[in-house]
Amino acid sequence: MEQNWAGNIAYQAREVARPRSVDALRQLVADRDRVRALGSRHSFNDLADGQGTLVSLEEMPDEIVVTGQQVSVPAGVRYGVLAEFLAERGLALPNMASLPHISVAGAIATATHGSGDGNGCLSTAVAGLELVTSSGGLRTLWRGDPEFAGSVVALGALGVITRVTLDVRPAFEVRQQVYPSVPWSTVAGELAEVFASGYSVSVFTDWVGPAQVWVKSLDPVALPYTPADGPVHMLPGESVAAVTEQGGVPGPWLDRLPHFRLGHKPSAGAELQSEYLLPRDSAPEALARLREMGPRIAPLLQITELRTVAADTLWLSPAGGRDVLGIHFTWKLDVPGVTGLLPDIEAVLLPLGARPHWGKLFHTSEISTLYPRWTDFLELRAHHDPKGKFTNPFLDRLT
Ligand SMILES: Cc1cc2nc3c(=O)[nH]c(=O)nc-3n(C[C@H](O)[C@H](O)[C@H](O)COP(=O)(O)OP(=O)(O)OC[C@H]3O[C@@H](n4cnc5c(N)ncnc54)[C@H](O)[C@@H]3O)c2cc1C
């Protein structure tokens, strides 16, 4: 059977179906007992897996349609492909994740995010959804519909999304400057200023040494740190051919906002990932406590990335109702080591209001206390999927 991008999850489903039309997809969903939609498989846990049929949309029609300041896209399109289509028409997405390889439907289902004090997660750009329901019906939802805020970050639990309408904006230029060695005490002491210094800012740390600060800005920025004298990969030893252009050179948004180029391997490849998003005012305490755990974290870690995400109103978004700092861990591919450490990290972060990234590894299954609208989401599921066609072991574990 097939596996996820990282290779740490071998899918347990019986089959992977690749329908070629919406009608074929509707028939397939109506006929099967258990269905899970599969995106580009970049999640690190068993969220996308299921016990019946996985549906890949990679052979569905690929038409992209721009109408004014919105674009309607096939659910399985990758952000990199969409970004090139938009850029050729003088348009842009408001933000992107670190990699352009992921599918739109898979990313919005988990509240995938980039960085930026003023930037919501990618799901906040969604204006409309079309999805195949458990009976094989076709349902359309628009921003403002009462169920919309519960249906965008929906973990594949409400149906198979076929098309997504996204807000777009006029194309813009971004410049990316990397400061490769900033003392941790400086970054921790000036956290708000560092994150406010650009359109999209990332801080990388190994929890024991100095930090790297990556600033993607609309205008020239000169932070009072020494900039890199050449291209930098956030992971020591990885090829700088994979990263988007740095050095403060202005360029199209799609060639700067993601860290990695579409034609190259994103990140390390042999890795696991976890991420926790917590209210910005809890960030100083969280960072100080994790820094104390640095000697335990560092041996398992490739790199940590800190990013900010603006508050939104989506029920299952980790940024729902609060501006957050995302504390991300790119781990070595050491499943026992990482799964052994996560409970201790969560013991620090969850009491501070952290919510785990849905698509990465986490330990807790007690989700209801983390999301005020969790019960509403369960009711939405029960209403639209009374027989649990779209459930899976991952969703069944959550309490
Ligand atoms: C190298 C790397 C870098 C990453 N960087 C970031 C980052 O910068 N920011 C961040 O937030 N995350 C990041 N992630 C995590 C990743 O963005 C999420 O796991 C995302 O959900 C993956 O999307 P996917 O298309 O691979 O979906 P999958 O992993 O295949 O599926 C994820 C979920 O989406 C659902 N889904 C997929 N398609 C549909 C559909 N058509 N209808 C309904 N539901 C659907 C699935 O059922 C599943 O629940 C990274 C992952 C990797 C491997």
The ligand as a Tripos MOL2 file, in Angstrom:
@<TRIPOS>MOLECULE
LIG
   53    58     1     0     0
SMALL
NO_CHARGES

@<TRIPOS>ATOM
      1 C1          8.1900   19.3850    4.0940 C.3       1 LIG1
      2 C2          6.9020   19.8530    4.6970 C.ar      1 LIG1
      3 C3          6.7410   21.1980    5.0060 C.ar      1 LIG1
      4 C4          5.5520   21.6460    5.5920 C.ar      1 LIG1
      5 N1          5.4190   22.9820    5.8250 N.ar      1 LIG1
      6 C5          4.2840   23.4460    6.4080 C.ar      1 LIG1
      7 C6          4.1100   24.8320    6.6360 C.ar      1 LIG1
      8 O1          4.9200   25.6540    6.2390 O.2       1 LIG1
      9 N2          3.0000   25.2250    7.3210 N.ar      1 LIG1
     10 C7          2.0750   24.3460    7.7610 C.ar      1 LIG1
     11 O2          1.1080   24.7660    8.4020 O.2       1 LIG1
     12 N3          2.1680   23.0270    7.4770 N.ar      1 LIG1
     13 C8          3.2570   22.5660    6.8010 C.ar      1 LIG1
     14 N4          3.3570   21.2310    6.5180 N.ar      1 LIG1
     15 C9          2.2220   20.3460    6.8280 C.3       1 LIG1
     16 C10         1.2540   20.2680    5.6440 C.3       1 LIG1
     17 O3          1.0370   21.5370    5.0800 O.3       1 LIG1
     18 C11        -0.1090   19.7290    6.0930 C.3       1 LIG1
     19 O4          0.0470   18.4740    6.6540 O.3       1 LIG1
     20 C12        -1.1130   19.6820    4.9500 C.3       1 LIG1
     21 O5         -2.3700   19.3080    5.4540 O.3       1 LIG1
     22 C13        -0.6940   18.7120    3.8560 C.3       1 LIG1
     23 O6         -1.5490   18.8450    2.7520 O.3       1 LIG1
     24 P1         -1.6940   17.6290    1.7310 P.3       1 LIG1
     25 O7         -2.2260   18.1700    0.4490 O.co2     1 LIG1
     26 O8         -0.4290   16.8670    1.6470 O.co2     1 LIG1
     27 O9         -2.8410   16.7780    2.4200 O.3       1 LIG1
     28 P2         -2.8130   15.3040    3.0570 P.3       1 LIG1
     29 O10        -1.7190   15.2270    4.0420 O.co2     1 LIG1
     30 O11        -2.8450   14.2970    1.9660 O.co2     1 LIG1
     31 O12        -4.2260   15.3490    3.8180 O.3       1 LIG1
     32 C14        -4.4290   16.2050    4.8880 C.3       1 LIG1
     33 C15        -5.9100   16.2990    5.2420 C.3       1 LIG1
     34 O13        -6.6040   16.9300    4.1690 O.3       1 LIG1
     35 C16        -7.7370   16.1740    3.8200 C.3       1 LIG1
     36 N5         -8.0220   16.3730    2.3980 N.ar      1 LIG1
     37 C17        -7.1450   16.2970    1.3700 C.ar      1 LIG1
     38 N6         -7.8000   16.4980    0.2150 N.ar      1 LIG1
     39 C18        -9.1020   16.7070    0.5210 C.ar      1 LIG1
     40 C19       -10.2790   16.9270   -0.2390 C.ar      1 LIG1
     41 N7        -10.2450   17.0010   -1.5590 N.pl3     1 LIG1
     42 N8        -11.4540   17.0520    0.4180 N.ar      1 LIG1
     43 C20       -11.5090   16.9700    1.7650 C.ar      1 LIG1
     44 N9        -10.4350   16.7690    2.5320 N.ar      1 LIG1
     45 C21        -9.2440   16.6320    1.9220 C.ar      1 LIG1
     46 C22        -7.3360   14.7440    4.1280 C.3       1 LIG1
     47 O14        -8.4720   13.9010    4.2640 O.3       1 LIG1
     48 C23        -6.6010   14.9530    5.4300 C.3       1 LIG1
     49 O15        -7.5440   15.0360    6.4630 O.3       1 LIG1
     50 C24         4.5040   20.7380    5.9030 C.ar      1 LIG1
     51 C25         4.6490   19.3820    5.5630 C.ar      1 LIG1
     52 C26         5.8350   18.9550    4.9560 C.ar      1 LIG1
     53 C27         5.9710   17.5180    4.5730 C.3       1 LIG1
@<TRIPOS>BOND
     1     1     2 1
     2     2     3 ar
     3     2    52 ar
     4     3     4 ar
     5     4     5 ar
     6     4    50 ar
     7     5     6 ar
     8     6     7 ar
     9     6    13 1
    10     7     8 2
    11     7     9 ar
    12     9    10 ar
    13    10    11 2
    14    10    12 ar
    15    12    13 ar
    16    13    14 ar
    17    14    15 1
    18    14    50 ar
    19    15    16 1
    20    16    17 1
    21    16    18 1
    22    18    19 1
    23    18    20 1
    24    20    21 1
    25    20    22 1
    26    22    23 1
    27    23    24 1
    28    24    25 2
    29    24    26 1
    30    24    27 1
    31    27    28 1
    32    28    29 2
    33    28    30 1
    34    28    31 1
    35    31    32 1
    36    32    33 1
    37    33    34 1
    38    33    48 1
    39    34    35 1
    40    35    36 1
    41    35    46 1
    42    36    37 ar
    43    36    45 ar
    44    37    38 ar
    45    38    39 ar
    46    39    40 ar
    47    39    45 ar
    48    40    41 1
    49    40    42 ar
    50    42    43 ar
    51    43    44 ar
    52    44    45 ar
    53    46    47 1
    54    46    48 1
    55    48    49 1
    56    50    51 ar
    57    51    52 ar
    58    52    53 1
@<TRIPOS>SUBSTRUCTURE
     1 LIG1         1 GROUP 0 **** ****
